[in-house]
Amino acid sequence: MFSPANLTQGQLYLVCGSRRFTGLRLRDLVVEYALRGAVRVLVGGNRFSVHEIAYALAAQTGRYYDILENNISLARAETCYQMAGLLKSTPVSATPTLVSDFLCPFYEEGMAEKEVDELLFESFAELRRLSKHAPLVLTASGDEKRKRLLHALEKAVDVTERAETITPASVSDRYGAPTNGGSMGHTKVPFTMQYHQERRHFSEFRRALLLHEDQLLFDALWNRSEFHIPAAEKAAHPLPIGTILLSMNLEQEKAIARLEEKIKAQEKEIQRLQEENKQKDRQIVYTNTEIDGLQREMERSLKQVREEMLEMLYPAYAT
Amino acid sequence: MPHNLNGWVLSVEADEEDGVVVWLIGEEGGRHRLVQPFKTVFYIEAEPERLEDACKFISEQLPPCPTGYTVRQELYRGPLQVLRVEAPNPIVQQRLINRLKEQFNRLTYYNASIPLSIRYFAEKGVFAMAYCRVQVGGMHRIMGIKAQDSPWELGYQLPPLRQMTVEPDIDPSHAPPNCLRVTAGDTEHELSLDDKPALLGQFQGLLQTYDPDLILAYWGDSWLFPSLFQWAQEAGIAFNPNRDVHKKPITKEALTFHSYGNIHYRANQTHLIGRWHIDPHNAGMTGGFSLQAAIELARVTGVSVQTAARNSPGSGFTAMQIQEALKRGVLVPQQKRQTERFKSAMQLNLADAGGMNYRPLVGVHRHVAELDFFSMYPSIMMTWNISGETVGVGGKSARHVPQTGIPIAQDTPGLVATVLRPLLAKRMRVKKALAGMDKKDPLYDIYRSTADALKWLGYVSFGYQGFKNNLFGNIQAHEAITAIGREMLVTAKEIAFEAGFKVLGANTDSLFVQKPGAVTARDFQDLLAEIDRRTGLTIQLEGVFDWLIFLPSKLNPTTGVSNRYFGKFDDGHLKVRGLAQRRTDSCIWIASAEKEIMELIARQLDFEHPMDCVFKSIQITRSHLDRLYREGVPIENLVVRKRLTREPHLYTGVSEPAQAAIQLAAVGKQVHSGQRVRFIYTHGGKSKVLAWDLPGKPDYKAVNKRTYAGLLLRTVYEMLVSFGVSEADLLSLVQENSRQLELFRT
């Protein structure tokens, strides 16, 4: 299995197998080289899994951001003319070079076979030139219509690593398989797709939750965070799950703020009611005092009336 | 005797003897075949030894093509030593290039495959349908030609075209037609298809009698002309619909291609010489064919009208870039070889994204203004000088792409930015003219078509930057445009916040804002001015909605979808996006029911009593359902059209269009990836759809009314959900005095 420790300059190395296998191997080689220093990647199939590389780097170092910015450089070629042109214009350097999905541009439909072959052999010469001072690894997969191209490439390189010679366990798949590039011509997976991919990664967690109501809350958490996908796309943090968790926090914060507002409003209402009660209590006390006064007044009046009646009935009483 | 002739350029064709043939519609009404010698030049680049060999080979060819070494500018690489080859005419050039390709490997050609119309128009300063003054010598030879109008004029004059319309009595993809209806001038002819030789004679006769400039033939590309040629061959009859009968019509093969995330199919094409053939069903225009828009596209881009009517505006934009390159003396490559400059993985992560589409706030909103950036992406390209060759290049006054910091050179005008300048200015002029124009004005439709054509060109000018085969494009330029676009939208949102507005939604180049007390256009003017000032782009008020409803996402009802909404502007007109009446796959019955309900809401919605409107909507729904169950809805109105996203045999599942395509294939009708297939929903069996274009008319009994009822109820629910109507409410309201329906079952 290729690794920076066993690859040398002056040799052409080929990783050959399915798109999934070559994608995983390319990712691992990019990560291993990038952790040691600079690496350059010539992207052939419009597929470069920035997020998976970022996850793999972050699992090993806190410097992942810096490494993505300074150690990994890349350029893309979509057609076989562009691949030939890119190889030609790339200077020889001591930096290891990886060429991903090298044959993809040569499989384009509508190209004359003679022209494809010419450009492929033109590219072989350039690959040899670039491998002079640093290791050069290519990844490639076969194609039903142009099988001859992979055969030619296998003959042109010095060492080949094939999918069948590697046990699946030795190919690291801890960070999710690289996808076949983005949609609508994008090279990396757009955030919306990445969001759904991350959600799928947690589907087993959801399934295993004990309570059904927890599953519903789990769904709500993800659903609400979707609102922030455009902002996440703009920020383009290399570790999408971080942005997703932040979006969930934001939505929870929003819910907390809403509840706090409700509580505050209710507290205010309680306070108002308490105030109203106090007012009423005071009113009651006042009224009671009034009643007492009136009662006393009444009693006095009664006493007076009684005395007056006694005087009238018993004039001797007064004396 | 030399004389002057005024008229319009109808078409330009290559000719081995004469160089080019220019067909002119004279001011006096004549149709003129004029000729002009026309030498063409191409260039070859290779290692010196190989170039020497190529030079020697060319010198041995006949007719002689003079060669010489020269230095020419390559857009990305700068000055290049190349071999200049001059051919006496375009046909000889093509033949020579074919021989060179057979003989030599690894030669790089420049200016070798430029379409003749573009080359001729660029060299002579004329364009399709240009009003020209031509000096004509003996043998109809052009001594000089000069355009008297400009492609950037708004109110240009066009000649009265002689048009012949041809239409079969039945859609040929549905059933074999019985006759052709031919209209020329005020006369109508019906040509029977029973006797093919007689038909060919009659058709050729009509062409001779009316000598049309334009044959507008429905299904002309996909059926009429291929059939006519086949019948002529079978009958051994010479048939030629060209005006120049010494040449054969040009045929191009059918094509399936991807554009903006969709797959499209373009039928094979028949281009005529000396006159135009246009098939409105094979037009590449969004929103239906318009002759005026095709002419406008041809005038401003330099492609022929027959090409402009069929191809996507992308080819027109490429033509504009080629013309600009020719003017600058920049080499035009045959294939794009340049790639992006190296960037860091982090820069890719930041740059590789599209426009921002915020999820809007779901529900009913009052007094909302829609603010739109005028041609946002083309404007960014122009104001930031974005072009393939300027992005990634520094310089004293370089500007930098937000977030990635990639430089954009400002010292020399970029090729794309230069092409866009007059285009945007014209679009702005036509938009202003339309705003103050009465819809009944005879110029209104002409200006509308012009505006549409320029809008399409604006769209593709951006999209083409990322297209892998765009000769001058560069993915870095494409990414820079979207990055700046995202930054401008966020800046506009921040400005709105600062001014106290609430942003309810924003979508790539437009924002929906609201503020208590802001109800008329005047209340938003200060905000517009501030966004203009701080972004450097023009933003316009699309209108103020009296009310606007953002619909929830079907998959996640807690959030909205940026392109699904409807609302009423304060002038009373409705704006609808993403609903059945706007979707091409909706059947007429559903779309018209939705429209009826929406118009009712627009007329009668009272925010004090919104449920009144809901109940009336339910009544309309019931009446439509009753008509369906009574079989009163014409069966044609139930036909659904869906696009095949791959060849029928490549489908693994049981998609509805694939089922219909397989049924059609069984009766010998082939449909291909990118084509739309028509079908109706039917009962039971393995397939629940029936292809509409199978022979015979389907029985109404086969129609699955329950499926259609479900589709209608889903459509109605989407409109009413914002008024608090639940699925259960809707179902119970519709079910009253009605039959049981299983809502949302399909």
Interface residues (C-beta under 8 A of the other chain):
Chain A: R40 F48 V50 H51 I53 A54 Y65 L68 E69 N70 I72 S73 L74 A75 R76 A77 E78 T79 Y81 Q82 A84 G85 L86 S89 E118 E122 G182 S183 M184 G185 H186 T187 K188 P190 F191 A220 N223 R224 E226 F227 I229 P230 E233 K234 A236 P238
Chain B: N105 R106 Y260 G261 Q335 K336 R337 Q338 T339 E340 R341 F342 K343 S344 A345 M346 Q347 L348 N349 L350 D352 A353 G354 M356 N357 Y358 R359 Q403 G466 K468 N469 I475 R486 V490 N556 T558 T559
